[in-house]
Amino acid sequence: MAKPGKVFIFFNCDADKSESSMNIFYNSAVYKDTKSSRKNLWKKVKEEYGAERIQISAENLPEVERAIIEGNPVSATDFIQFGAIRAIDCY
């Protein structure tokens, strides 16, 4: 079997980031682990932030962007309230 790649999913969720609050049908997009998909994931996070559906402190915005664009997008979750990014294997 081939080695799986990763895809990332952005979820709106409750303050506790409970899995039961993460609805795949609300934000029904996955983002591949490519430069262009990561940029689209960052665009989605900025859109949710601008619409005030998630909260990120201003001083953490550069860290969130860096994690999504260059690092591990899942680690950006630590800086986001009412939102989370999860990774799943893709074959």
N, C-alpha and C positions, 0 to 999 in steps of 0.2 A: 504494500500500500504506500502511496506517495505521502511525503511529509506534508502535514496541513499548513496552510497559511493562516493568517489572522485577519479577521474583519472586526471593525469597531462599531458599536451601536451607542447612540446617545439616547438617554432616557430622561424624561421629566419624572420626578418622584417626590416622595414626602421628605421631610426633614431628616428622618432616620435612614433614608436610602434603603428602605425595605424592598426586597425583591417583589413582594406582592403589589407594590405601588408602581412598578416599572412595567408599563404597558407597551408591548412591541407594536401594537396596532395604532397607537397615538402618533409616534414618530417612526414610521415604517420604512426607514432607510438604514442600510449598512454601508460602512465606509471601508474600502480596501486599504491595505497597508502600502499605499503608493503616495507619492508626493501630491498629486492632484486630488486624490480622495481625502488626504489629511487636510488639505486647504479647504475642501468643502465641509469637512467636519468642523474646522475652526469657524468657518462662515456660519454654520448652524448654531454653534455655541454663542457666537456674537449676536446672532439674530434673537435667540432666546433671552440673552442678557439684555439686549436693547428693548425687548418687549416686557421686561421685568418678570419673566416667568421663572428665571433662575437668578441667583445672587452670587456675585464674585466681588470681593473687595478690590478697589481700584489698584492697590499696590500688588495684587496677585494676578492681574490680567496678563502681564508679560510672562509670568511663570506658566500660566495655563496655555498661552499660545505656544510657548517653547515646548512644553510637554506634548502638545498635539502635533505640532509641525515637525519637530526634530527628535523627540524622545518617546516616552511611553504614554500614549493618550490616556490610558487608564489612571495614571498617577495624577492627572489634572482633576480627577474626581475629588481629591482631598481639598481642593480650593473652591469647589462649587457647592452652593446650597440649593436644594430642590432640583438637582440634576446629577446625573452620573454617566460615565462612559464605561462600558464593559467590552471585553474582547471575547470572541468565540473563535473556535477553529473552523476553517473553511477548507473543504477538500475539493 
